[in-house]
Structures are given as C-alpha cells and as structure tokens.
Amino acid sequence: MTEYETQNRGETMGDRFSRFSRWLSRRPMESWGFFIAGLIIARILF
C-alpha cells in the first residue's frame, strides 16, 4: 500500500469536516448562499 492509501483509510469524520470547512471558507459569499439554500431544500424534501 502506498502512504496515501494508509493515510486515507485512517481519516476520521472530524478530519473530513475540517477539510470541508476549510474548502468552504475559501469560497466567495455567494457560494455560502447556495450551500445554505441547498441544505434548506434538502431538509424540506427529505
């Protein structure tokens, strides 16, 4: 196995959330609006 595969398997949910929050923080404010709207629509539908 390569180092990437072993590192990827050891990834926890907290790591994923922190990586996602870093990605979202680099996006412009318009993307935040679309993200929140998507959450609201998903909550209504599901």
N, C-alpha and C positions, 0 to 999 in steps of 0.2 A: 504494500500500500504506500501511496505517496504521503507526504506530510500534509497536503491539502485535504486528503480524504479522512485522515485521522482527526484533523482539526475540525472538519465539517461535521463529523459524527458526534463530537463532544460538545457541539453547540447547544446551548440551553434556550428556553423561551425568553429569558431575560436578555440574552445576547441578541436574539432576533429583534426584540422590541427596541433595544438601544440602537441597533443598526438602522431600524426603520425610522426611529425618531430623529437620528442624525440626518438621514436622507430627506425626511420631510422638512427639517429645519433649513435645509439649503434651497428649498423650493420657494418661489415667489408667493406672495399672499393670495393670489388668485387660485393657486393650487390648493391652498388650505380650504378655500371656499368650496371647491369641487369635492374635496375629500370629505368635508363635513356634510355636504349635500348628499353624497353617496351613502354615508352612514345613516342619515335620516331616512332616505328612501329604502335602504336595506332593512331598517328597523320596521318601517311601515309594511313592507312586503312580506317579511319573514318574521 
